[in-house]
């Protein structure tokens, strides 16, 4: 599975595939409404289009559009709302910092609003 712009897997990574599958299973059983699944904020949807890494995966909810992986980094000297990463070079510069940073990849369908956390990893050398 492609994981956005984040580097290769690291020992402290957290992968959310099982949580994703549980959520989708609940939706298919009818115990979770589509309005709960497809609640991406407008900014997240825009970031999926403008900064997201395209995948070859079809949205598991609408089954009409491809999902994108949007990468955000949070940590010292970054905006409180994090930084949306759009290039591998930008991520590399952040990973080289002498600070502890956290990277998040979110799977997003810009069409229907499906979104789910895919992976969390540590960045930086702090």
N, C-alpha and C positions, 0 to 999 in steps of 0.2 A: 504494500500500500504506500503510495506517495504521501509524504508528510510535509508538504509545503516547502518552505525554504530552510527549515531547521537542519542542523548538521546530522551526521550519522548518529545512530542511537548511542546513548550514554548510560552508565550504570544507574543513575538516579531517575531515569525517564519514567513517566507514568503514561500508560497507553489506555485509552478509553473505549476500545473496540467492544468489550463485553457490555459496558454500560450502554453503548450505542445500540447493540443488538437487543438488549433488554427493553430499551425504550421503544424500538421499532416493533418488537413482539407485542408489547402492551397496546400499541396503536392498532396493530392488525387484529388483536383480540377485541378491540373496542373499549378498552379501559382507559385509554389516553386519547383525548380529542386532537384533531388536526390543528386546532387553534393553539394548542400547547406546543406542538411540534414545530409549527411554522411561524415562530414569533420573532424572527430576526429583526433587529432594529434597522431603520433606514440606512444608518451609517455603515453597519456591518454588510448590508446588501451592496452598497456602493463600493465598499472596499473589496468585496468579492469580485466585482466587475473590473475595477481599476487597478487593484494591487494583488488580487488572488492568483494563486498558481493553478492553472487549469488541470483537471484530472480527466481520466477517460471513464470516470464513474458516473452513471446516471443517478439522478436524485432518487432515493429510496421511497420518497413520499409521492411526488407528482409524476415520477417516471417519464418526464418529458424533457428535462434539461440536465446538463452536466453540472456537477457540483465543483466548486473551487475550494482550495485550501487557503485560508487567510492566516497570516502569521503576525502575531503581536509579541512585543518584548516589553517587559516591565522591570523597573529597577531604579537605582539612584541616578539622578541627573537626567531622567527621562520624564516626559509629561505624566501627570497622575493617571490619565486615561491610557497610558502606554504608547508605544510607537508601532504603527502598522508598517511592516517591512515589505518593500517592493522589489528588492534586488538581492542576490547572493552577496554582493560586495558590502552592502549596508549591514547585513547580518554578520559578515566576517569582521567588520570593524567593531561592532558591538561585542562579539565573542572575544575579541582581543583585549577588551578593557580590563582594568584591574579592579573590577567590581563584580558583585554577585547579581546576575540578572536572571530572569525567568522568561522562557519562550513558550508561547501557546500557539497551537494550530487549531483552527476552527473550520469544520466542513460547513459550507454554506451553499444553498441553492438561491441564487438571486431572483429567480422567478417566483417560487412559492414561499420562500422564507425559512425553509428547513435549515437548522443549524445545530451542530453538536460538536463539543470539544473532542478533538482527536488525540492530541498528545501534549504533554507538558515536559519541558526539559530545562536543565540548568545551563546557563551561559556565563561567559566571563571567566576571569582567573582570580576572582577574589575569594 
